[in-house]
Amino acid sequence: MEVQFKQEMLMHMSGTKQHVLKHRFTIECVGHKGHGVVFFREIVTPKISEFEFGKAKAYFYMDKKDAKTYRSIKWLFKSEGLTFP
């Protein structure tokens, strides 16, 4: 069973204080209960100066109202009962 993720960039924004990327992922794994599940990843990087950035932090959450945010995709999947071979 092959697991693939369809990725789509939703936002790329560079402000004066931070740099933000937002992607939507769709799990494609025919025959698995995770097939068609949508989740998001946001990467936030603090901006120190014009050409210097701090350490990036990634956040993962499901496509649900009031979804809990996780710092690891592993914990996101575990919270939803999704396991992959």
C-alpha positions in Angstrom: 0.0 0.0 0.0 1.6 3.2 -1.2 1.0 6.4 0.7 1.2 9.7 -1.2 0.4 13.3 -0.1 -1.1 15.8 -2.5 0.4 19.2 -1.5 -1.0 22.6 -2.3 0.6 25.9 -1.2 -2.1 28.2 0.2 0.0 31.1 1.5 3.5 32.5 1.5 3.8 35.7 3.4 6.9 37.6 4.5 6.2 40.4 7.0 8.4 42.6 9.1 8.3 40.2 12.1 7.9 36.7 10.7 7.8 34.6 7.5 4.8 32.2 7.2 4.1 29.3 4.8 0.8 27.4 4.8 0.2 24.2 2.9 -2.8 21.9 2.5 -2.2 18.2 2.2 -4.5 15.4 1.1 -3.7 11.8 1.9 -3.9 9.5 -1.1 -3.8 5.9 -0.1 -6.6 3.9 -1.7 -8.1 1.3 0.5 -6.9 3.0 3.7 -9.2 4.9 6.2 -6.9 7.9 5.8 -7.6 8.2 2.1 -8.9 11.6 1.3 -8.1 13.1 4.8 -7.1 16.7 4.6 -4.6 18.4 7.0 -2.6 21.6 7.1 1.0 22.5 7.9 2.1 26.0 8.8 5.7 27.0 9.1 6.5 30.2 11.0 10.0 31.7 11.0 10.7 34.7 13.1 12.5 37.5 11.3 15.5 39.0 13.1 16.6 41.5 10.5 16.2 42.0 6.8 18.4 39.0 5.9 18.5 37.1 9.1 15.9 34.6 10.4 15.3 32.7 13.6 14.5 29.0 14.0 11.4 27.8 12.0 8.5 26.1 13.8 6.1 23.8 12.1 2.4 23.3 13.2 0.1 20.6 11.9 -3.7 20.5 12.3 -6.7 18.7 10.7 -9.3 20.3 8.5 -11.8 20.6 11.3 -13.4 23.5 13.2 -11.4 24.1 16.5 -8.8 21.5 15.5 -6.0 20.9 18.0 -2.5 22.0 16.7 0.5 19.6 16.9 4.2 20.2 16.5 4.7 16.8 14.8 2.9 15.1 12.0 3.4 11.9 13.9 1.3 13.1 16.8 -1.3 14.6 14.5 -1.8 11.2 12.8 -1.7 9.4 16.2 -4.4 11.6 17.6 -6.6 10.7 14.6 -5.9 7.0 14.8 -4.1 7.0 11.5 -1.2 4.6 11.0 0.6 3.9 7.8 2.8 0.9 6.8 
